[in-house]
Amino acid sequence: MVRSCFIILSFLVPGHFVFAQVPMDTLAIQQELAAIYDRDQKTRVNGDSTEYATYIDSCNLAQVEKLITNYGWMGTSTIGTKANYTLFLVIQHAELATQEKYYPMMEQSVTEGESRPVDLAMLQDRILMRQGKKQLYGSQVVFNKITGDQEFYPIEDERNVNVRRAKVGMIPLEEYATYFGIDYKLPNQ
């Protein structure tokens, strides 16, 4: 059974707005995003095809950008949680300019309750790190060039990081650190 709906897009034509109804086959979109999710995670979880990761990411991005161009940033009520999460993953793994381009759309989706705040926080940290700024939520881990160990990329106002993390649904940083084999304690007040 094909589920479909119409999405109303608005765009600016010199001097006025134009509204258009675009038919949307949500089942087909969910299936396309499920395949993208599988490709994205295969290189990261299993280490399969890692030498092709950049190519795979660029192919995934081309598909996702076409979907976003046609339908906007689709929320969970339209395409479901996993498909919405896949949009985030592909943008999270893209270049900085692409992340900056789609951040406002995802932010609006979070504001409307259509995307997860935790995903937006991770995207924000990735953008800040790539801009050479301190991250806010401690989601980004890097390798120490001297020791080779993993460590958190510098965190803004680190003493209050768990307060910010809790607000977006993240686990405490000490617990998150264990996933990476990092022995972490918050700085003393």
Protein Blocks (a to p, Z undefined) as FASTA:
>chain_A
ZZddddddddddehiacdddddddfklmmmmmmmmmmmmmmmmmnopaklmmmmmmmmmm
mmmmmmmmmnopadfklnojklmmmmmmmmmmmcfklmmmmmmmmmmmmmnopacfklmm
mmmmmmmmmnopacfkopaccddfklopacddddehkllmmmmmmmnopacfklmmmmno
pacddddZZ
